[in-house]
Amino acid sequence: GDKGVLALICDSTNAMREGESPSEVAVGEGLKSVIQNAKGRVAVTSFSSNVGRIVSIARAARDAGRQCLVLGRSMKRVIDVADELGYMD
């Protein structure tokens, strides 16, 4: 554009919903509670592009002494890259 801005990239998930969305920290705390207190297996889905959510799920599972099973090529690829970049601690 005229001001040197090439593009605007944004997320509009729940844009029509009033109020604020919870932070990833709050979501992570909720995930941790559910995963720790579940009596059996826990199934969690996420977009493969949501690295923050993937990290929250992995940390919640780790803290609960559980393992994660990753399904899908895109999910595996994104996790591998996130791990290489140091996001998957």
C-alpha positions, 0 to 999 in steps of 0.5 A: 500500500501507500504506507508500505504495509503489504498485508494485514493478517488476523484471526476472526474466530468468534468475532461475532461473539460479545466480550473477550476470549480467554487467554491461552494461559486460562485455556491451558489451565482448563485443559490441565484440570480436565486432563488431570481429573479424567478417569480415562483417555482424553481426546483433544482436537486443534488446528495444526496451525495453533502452536500455542494450543498444541503446546498447552495440550502437551504441557497439560498432558506432561504435568498430568503424567500422561502421553500424547498421541499425535495424528495427522501429517500437518500436526506432526510437521508443525510439532516437529518445527515447533520442537526445532524452534524450542517451543516444545519444552 
